[in-house]
Amino acid sequence: MYKSIADRIAVICKERGITQKHLILRDLGSSATVSNIFHAKQLPTLKFINGFLEMNPDIDARWLITGEFSQQKIEQKNLSVDSNVGYMGSGNQIADIKNGNGSELAVLQERINSMQTQLEMIREQIELKDKIISEKEEQNKLLRELMIKS
């Protein structure tokens, strides 16, 4: 559907009312860089992609970069889906999401799969952040012990 990363960034920004100025103010790049990214004259930098994903944590990073959704699955019973949230958080109603042949079920399944992938990615991020926090706490403990000894 969206052939380039610039197309995917543009559609997300359009749906969410994010302007190039917002991205510049978030320090994702200079005005020239952001404009070049929007007009597909330049690929986004890692700083831009990371910042953009931080602004839009519900976006599947793999989809943003490649146009393909991750294939990881989560058991359906562990997932609670809000029917008013689109796969990119657009807030579209279910009645508004029909693909070319009118198959709402296929579109809904795609949205569920996307949300499952995003949920798994969020869980992995939380796990990683918990690990980092634990490591930092251990470092703080060691530093305190060193300060007491000296």
N, C-alpha and C positions, 0 to 999 in steps of 0.2 A: 504494500500500500504506500508506504513512505520510503522512497528509494535511498535517500541519503540521510546522514546524521543531521545535516542542516534542516532537512524536511521535518524530521522527528522533533528537533529542538523548536522549530517554528510552530508546529502544530500544538505542542505542549504550551508554549508561551501564549499563543493565541487563545487557547481554551482557558487558560488561567489568568489572562490579563497581564502577563509579564512582558514588560517592554525592554528594549535594548538598554535603556537608561537604568532600569532596575538591576540588570546584570552588571553594568559598569559600576554602579554604586556598591554592589556586593563584591567589587574588586575581582571579578572573574576575567577581566581583560580591559584593555584600553578601548576607546570608542571605535578606533579603526579595526582592532582585532575582533570585537564583538560584531561589528557590521560585516566584516569579511566572513565570519562564521555563518551569520544569518544568510548571506548571499552565496554560500558554498564556494567562496574564493580561497578559504583557508579551513583546514581541519581544526577542530577545537583542541586546545592544549589539555593536558592532564589536569592542570589547575582549574580550567573551565569546567571540564566534565565533573570533577569531584565537587566543585562548588555548586554546579547545577543540580547534581543528585542530592546534595545536602539540602538545597532549597525545595526539592521535590522527592522526598524519601520514598514515596510510593511508586516511583518509576523504576521499572526493571532495567538495571544498568546494561545487561546484555542486549535488551531490546533497543535501548538508546544508541548503543555503539554499533550493533550489527543489524538491527532490524528483526532479529529472531528472539523469541522468548526462550528462557532457560527451560530445560526439560525435567528439572527436579519436581517431584510430586510430594504432597503431604496428604496424609489420610483425610478423607472428606469429613470424618467425624470430629476432627480437631479444628475445623475451620468454620467460622461464623462469617457469613457474607452479608454486607449491607447492600441491598438491591439498588440503592440510589447512588452508589459509587461506581464510576466507570473504571475501566482498567487503567486509566491514567487519572483517576480521581475527578472526572469531568462533571459528575453530578447528573448525568443524563438519566432519564427515566427508562425503564425497561422497554416500554412501547416505542421508544425512539431508536432502538438499536437493532436494525435489520441489515443484514448484508445483501449483496446483489440479488440473491434468489429468494429473499424473504425468510430465511431460516433463522428465527430468533433463538432456537435451541442451540444451534452451533455457535452463535455469537456469545450466548450466555456461558456455554461451556468454555469457550476461549477466555472469557473474562474470569471465570472461576479458576482456570489453570494459571492465568497470569497472576491473580491474587495469591494463589497458593505459592507460586514461585517467589513473589515478593515477600510473603510471610516467612518463608524459609530463609530468604536472604536476611531479613530483619532479625530472625532468631540467631542466625550465624553471626551477624554483627554484634548482637547483644552478648553472645557467648565470648566473642573475641574481646569486647570491651570489658567484660567481667574478668577475663584473664589478665588484661592489661592493668586493671585496677588492683587485682590481687598481687601482681608483680610490683607495682608501685608501692603498695602497702608494705611489702617485704623489704623493698629498698629503703623506705622511710624508717622501718624498724631497725635495719642495720645501721643507718645513719645516726639514729638516736643512740644506739649502743656505742658507736664510735665517739659521739660527742660526750657521753657520760665517762668513757674511759680516758678522754684527753683533758 
